[in-house]
Amino acid sequence: MPDHGTFRCAIVTPDAAVFDGAADFVALPAHDGEIGILRGRAPLLCKLGIGVLRLHVGDTKRSWFVDGGFAQVLDDRVTVLTRQARPPEAIDRAAAERDLAAAQEIRVADERTRQARADAIARARAQIRLGSAR
């Protein structure tokens, strides 16, 4: 039976180490779906998508909006490198709703603008969802 104890988790942006501490569960928004991490997880390197990273330690649950990047799981340590990691209290829900409306108005002319529109919509929706969870 696997050990479901704690492991280390670090969330790092270009500006700061946002979190470095213990966790007993982490849910990562991978580029192709959510990945749950427990102690003893096999090594993993994945590309992150835009979404909500959830972390549990005991009865405490924390979440951050993350804007892509990479995650590595190795030797009971999760390291997340992302462009930004924002907790719910740092999210302006009204601004995210305005961003969603603006993103939905982006005209798709080519693959680059299609991807930019999809990313902007995902970014706004994730922030709205996380901002609503406060």
Secondary structure, DSSP 4 states (H G I P E B T S, - for coil): ------EEEEEE-SS-EEEEEEESEEEEEETTEEEEE-TTPPPEEEEEEEEEEEEEETTEEEEEEEEEEEEEE-SSEEEEE-S-EE-GGG--HHHHHHHHHHHHTPPP-SHHHHHHHHHHHHHHHHHHHHHHT-
